[in-house]
Amino acid sequence: MRITAQMRILSRKNHDREKQAPEAEATPATADAAAPAATATAEAPVRPEPAPENPAPASAADGPAPVPETASDPAAETEAAPSPPAAEPVPVEEELAQVEEEAEAEETQIRLKAADLLAPSRRDISDHLKPVKPEQPVDMAEVISFANQKGGVAKTTSTLNLAVALSELGNRVLCIDLDPQGNLTMSQGIDPDKCEKSMYDVLVDDLPISEIIAHREIDIAVASIDLAGAEIAMSTKIGRERSLEKALKEVHADYDYICIDTPPSLGLLTINALTASSKVIVPVQCEYLSMRGLVQLQSTLKMIQENLNPNVHIEGILPTMFDSRTLHAREAVSILEENFGDLVFKSRIRKAVKFAEAPVRGASVLKYDSDSRAASYYRNLAKEVLSDGSS
C-alpha cells in the first residue's frame, strides 16, 4: 500500500512540474514586445565600422577629438542585467525521502478514516468513562426458595401455606411458580393450560413479571407447561442464571416476602431461583432417600455461593410428612438434628389429609380449614421464620 502511495505522489509531483513549466515561460505583455528585438540584437553581432586607411593627425585647431557616442541599447541592458539565480535541483535522495514521508502520512490518514468507520469514536469511549449515578435504594423483599431435587417432599404445599401464613401476619407476599407442572398455580384455582403468559415468557423473553401476576389469596406469578422448554430456550442466553433475579427487580419494593416454588431438579430453573434468593428452606420428607438429596443440594448451593450469589444460605431444614407413630420417621428427624443442629426447624409438618383436599378447592389449608391442626403447623412455621428461630 505504501509503494502505491509513493507512485501516486511521484505522479502528482511530475504533473505539477509540467504545469509550472509553461507558466515560467510566460511573461507580461511589455516583455513580450521587447523580446523579439532583444533576441535579434543578441543573435546579430555588432560589426565595427572600418577605420580610414590614412587617418589625418589631429591638430589643436580642430579641437578635441570627438568622443564616440555609445548607443544605448535596451536589449544590451537587458542582456547585461544579472539574471536571477536558478532554483537548485533537489537531490534525488531528499526527494525520495520527502515522497516516502508524504506517502506514509497519506497512508496513516487513510487508515484513520477506516478506523473511524469501524471503531468507536473518542466521544463514545468518553461517554462510557463517565461516572454512573447509583440507583436509588429500594426496600428489598426477602426472597425465599423452597428447594429439594427429590420430588414429593411437600415443596409446593409448604410454599403456598407458609406464604398465606405470612400474609395473615400482615406481610405483602408474592409466590412464584417455577415448576413446569404448575402445581402451585393449580393450588390457587388457576388452570396452567389456559395461561397466555407465564414465567416462561419472563425468563426467556424478558416479559415484565408484573404482567403474569394473578391475585388470589396471595399474589402468584403463574407457570405453564412451557416452562419445561425454558432451560433449552435459555441455553444460549447471556446471563441466563440471573434472568429471574433481573425480573424481580421490578417488584422488590411491592412485597415483603417472595416465595419461590422450584422444580424437583437442580437444573437451570432451580439455579435461577437460588441465585435470586437470600434464603433457602429445604423441605425434607422424614425418609432416608429424601435426606440423601439434601447432600446434593448442599453441593449445588456451595457452587452458587462461590460463583453467583454469595449471600444465599440455608434458612432451615423443614421436616415434612412426619408421622410420629413410625420409628423410621423419628430416626430420620434424629439424624437431621445430629448432622445439622439448629438448622432444623422446630416446627414439624405432620401428615394430614387436609393437605390433599385443599388444592381441589383451589385454596390453601389455612383458607380451606382455618382451624385445623394442619393450618396451625404453618402458622407456627411462619412465626419461626419471622423470629429467625432456625438460626
ABEGO torsion letter per residue (X at the ends): XAAAAAAAAAAAAAAAAAAAAAAAABBBAAAAAAAAAAAAAAABBBBBBBBBABBBBBBAAAEBBBBBBBBBBAAAAAAABBBBBBBBBBBAAAAAAAAAAAAAAAAAAAAAAAAAAABBBAAAAAAAABBBBBBBBBBBBBBBBBBBABBGAGAAAAAAAAAAAAAAAGBBBBBBBABAAGAAAAAAGBBAAABABBAAAAAAAGBBAAAABBBBABBBBBBBAAAAAAAAAAAABBGAAAAAAAAAAAAAAABABBBBBBBBBABAAAAAAAAABABBBBBBBBBAAAAAAAAAAAAAAAAAAAAABAABBBABBBBBGBBAABAAAAAAAAAAAAAAEAABBABBBBBBAAAAAAAAAGBBAAAABAABAAAAAAAAAAAAAAAGAAX
